[in-house]
Amino acid sequence: MAVFTEVSRDEAAALMQRLGLGQLVAMAGCAGGIENTNYFVSTVRDGVRHEWVLTLFERLTHAQLPFYLYLMQHLAAKGIPVPDPQADGDGAILHTVRGKPAAVVNRLRGASVLNPGPQHCAQVGAMLARMHLAARDYPRQQPNLRGLAWWNETVPVVLPYLQPEQAELLRDELAYQNALAGTDAYRRLPAGPVHADLFRDNVMFEDGRLSGVFDFYFAGCDTWLFDLGVALNDWCIDLGNGHDDPERVAALLQAYEGVRPLQPDETALLPALRRAAALRFWISRLWDWYLPRQASVLKPHDPTHFERVLRARRQEVAA
């Protein structure tokens, strides 16, 4: 999260009143993340304090956003602990603030666990499988906007900033993923709406129990295996070197399969899709690092982390 567009208290207060959420009593911009403008907002309604997140979307358009917002609403209705977009008197959950598309969601309880153990990974695995199954009947369609097509568009833009060895790695892995996407085995992989960004800081725990999953604004329709690869690459690795912690990997995978067993093609292609997940975030972090946008609160992530993760995934396949 970051602040690209400044929102005044009066503007935020007017929106809260229009949504029937009460009187604004506190508001603060959020640091961390690099995509959208986010504010934590507190209101009082009928003497009770409520906590919300106001998001202004800096890249996503009014046309693209219904996929994300209604997906969250769909999952919330099925008992998945996700932020629930708040509607106005006409039932609209997509709003406009300072000329930008905007949404208000309830702020989840709990805190992120940035040093997870196997018990946390198991809960994440089970919840991810539940999310995949719960979204099977979601009627809207939208591709993963940070998927293979975007990688092919973005790699030529970031290549000039890289050292020769890095550029060779990036080109080689992109070629591998393009070839993989053309195979029959890849086309058979189960797919549907995915979170596509299920990192440690997008999950909340309270008293040791998973209490919420948020930040669905990279969601799209893709293979469930890619989504699983994203989660494994963050929750189950040593952040210093990118290598797996076998105990955490086993915990997350066993819990996921306890809800949705993997098909044979998925088991065979999981190492390749973990490489794809690492490539996706290396590319996006290179893009954000070398071609940043202006923001009053902005902390781009170091792209070398996912370079290490990709190298580790490739080494494990070769071993």
N, C-alpha and C positions, 0 to 999 in steps of 0.2 A: 504494500500500500504506500501511497505517496500523496502529495498535494500538488497538482498541476494547476487547478482552477480554485481560486480563493472564493469561499462562500461566506457571506456575512451571517451573523447571528439572526438578523431580521429575516433574511431569506430562508434560513433553515427553520426558524420558528414558524413562518407562514406555511411551509410545507407540512410541518408536524401538525399544525392546527387543521389544515385541509384534509389530512389523513385521519383525523380524529385520534391522534396519539397523545394529546395533552400539551401542556405548556413547557416550552424548552427551558431547562435550568442549567445546562452545561453543554459545552461543545469543544472538541479538541481534534485537530488534524492528526492523522495516523502516519507514522513513519514505518518504513519497511515495505518491500515490494516495489514494483516499478511500472505498473500498468495503468491504474486508475487513481482518481482522487477519492480519498476516504476520510470520513469524520466519524468519531464516536460522539453520539448525541444522547443526552439524558433528558427525559421529560417526566412531568408529574401529571398523573391523571387520577381523579377521585382520591387524592391523597397518597397515591402509591407511585413510587419512582420506577420508571421503565428505562431500559437501555437499548439503544438502536445503533445501527451502522448506516450512515448515508453515503452512498457511492455515486460519483459522477463518472461516467464512462468516457475515457479519452480516445480510445481507438475503436471500440465497438459502436455500431450504428443503431439507430432506432429500429431498423429493419432486422438486424441480427439479434438484438437482445431478447426478444420474446422466447427464443429457444432456451436460453439460460434461465430466465426468470420463471417460466412455466415448468421447466424441468425441476427446479427447486421446489416449486409449489406441489408438483406431482409426487416427488419423493417425500416431502413433509406429510402429505395426505396418507402415505403408506407407512408412516411410522419411522421413517429414516430421520435421524436428528440433524436436520440441515436448517439454515436460515430460511424463514418464510417471508416472501415479499409482501409488503403491506399495500392494501388497495385503497383507492379513494372512494367517494360515494358512488361513482359510476362503475366500480369494480376494476378499474385500470391499475395495474401494478408497475407500469413503466411511466415515469414522470419526466419532467424537464426542469432543470435548474441551471441558470446562467447559460441558457442555450444548449446545454449538454443533456443527453439522456441520463436519467438518474433513477435510483431505486432506494428504498428504505427497507431494511430487514431487521428482525430481532437479533440482538447481540447474544451469542451463545454463552452459556455458563462454562466455567472451567478455565484451564490454561493448557497451552501446548507443552508437550514433553519433548525436549530437545536432545535428551540422552536416553532413548528408549531401551527397554529390556525386552526379552522374549514375550512377556505377558502383554506389553503394549502392542507389539507386532502382531500377536495372535488376534487381538481385538480389531486391529486395522484390517487384517486379512478377512476376517469374518464380515466386517462391515462393508468392505469393498465388494464382496460377493453378493451380499444382500442388496447393495445399491444396483449392481448390474441386473439382478433378477427383477428388482422393483421397477426398473426403467424399461423393461422389455416391451411394455404396452404403451410407452410414451409416444404420442402420435406425430410429434414434430420431427423434422429431419434437418440436420445441418452438419456438414463435414467438420472434421477436426481442422480448424483454421491454421493450426501450427503443425500440420501433418506433412506428408511427403511433398506435396506440391509447393508448400511454403519453404521447405528445406531447399528444394531445387532453385527457387527464386532467390533465396537469401545467401546461400553459400558463395556465389560469385561476388556478392557485395562485400562480404567479410574477408575473403581470401587475401586481398592486398595488404591486410593488416597483420598477417601471420608470418611466422618464420617458415622456411621451406619445409622442414620436417612436419610442422603442424599442418601446413597446407596439403602435404601429401597424405597425411592421415585423414584429413577431412574429405578430400576427394575420393580416397579409397573406400571409406565407410559409406559415403553417399552412393557410390556406384554399387556397393554390396546391397544396400537397402533398396535401391531401384530394381535390381535384379530379383531380390527376394519378393518384392511386391507383385512381380509378374508370374509367380509360380502358382500352380494349382493348390498346393498345400496352404499357402498364405490366403488364397481366396476362400478356402473352406473354413477359416477361423471364425468362430462365433463373434458377432459384433453387435453394437448398439450404442446408446448414449454412454459416454465415459466421462469421468471427472478430469482425467489427463493432467492433474497437477497435485496429486495426493501426497504432498510433502509433510514433514513433521509439523511445520508451522501452520498447516491448514486443518489440523485435527485438534480437538480439545478433549481433555480428561478432567474429571472431577472425582476426587476420592478414589483414584485408581481405575475408574471406569470411563470408557469412551463416552463423552457427552455431546459431541457434535462434530460435523464435517462442514467446512465452508469453502469459500472462494471457488465457485463453479464457473468462473468467467473464461476458462480455457476449455470448458467441456465441448464435446462434439461427438459425432458418430464415428467410431473407430473400432478396432478389434479390442475385445476385453483383455486380451493378452498384453497389448501395449499398455493399458492402464495398470495391469498387474506389474509390468516391468518398471513403470515409473515409481510405483510404491516400493518395490524391492530395492531399487537403486538409491532410495533415500533412507528408508527405515532400517535397512539391514546391512549397511556398510560401515566400515571405518572411514569417518569423514577425512582423515588425514591422508589415506592412500587409495581410497576407493574400493578396496577389497571387501569381500563378503565376510560377515560374521555368520558362520554356518548355523549356529543355534537360532539366531533371529530369522534367518532365511527359512529354516525348517518350521519355525513357529508360525510365520505369516502364511507360508504355502499350505501347511496342514490345516490351518483354520479356514483359509479360503476354500480349500477342497472339501472341507466338512460341510460347507453350504452349497458349493457348486463344483463338483469334480471336473478336472480338466480333461478334455478330449485328447486322444493320442497325438493328433497334429499339434495341439497346444503344448503338450509336454515336450515334443521334439523341437518346437520353434521358440520355446521360452528364452533360451540364451540369445537367439538372434533378435528377439523383440526387446530384450533388455539392452542390447546394443543400440537398437533404434531409439529407445527412451533416452539413453545417455547422449546420443547424437542430437536429438531434438533440443535438449537443454544446453548442450555446448553451443549449438548454433545460436539460440536465442540470447544466451548470455554474451556471446561475442558481439552480436548485433547491439545489445543494450550498452555494452562496455565501450565500443568504438564509435557508435552512432547514438549517443544519449540524447534524450529530450530534456528541456529545461523544466525544472520543478523546484518549488520552494523547500520541499523535503524529498530527497531522492538518494537512495543508496543502491547503486547497481551492484549485482553480485559478481564475484570474481569468476571469469569463465574458465580458469585453469582447473577448477574443481571438477567440472564435468569432462574436461579433457582427461584427467586422471581416471575418472569413473569409466570412460569409454575404453581407455587403454587396459584397465583391469578386466573389463568384460571380454575384450578381444583376447587377452592372455589366457583367460579361463577356458575359452572355446578352443584355443590352440593347444592347451595342456593335455 
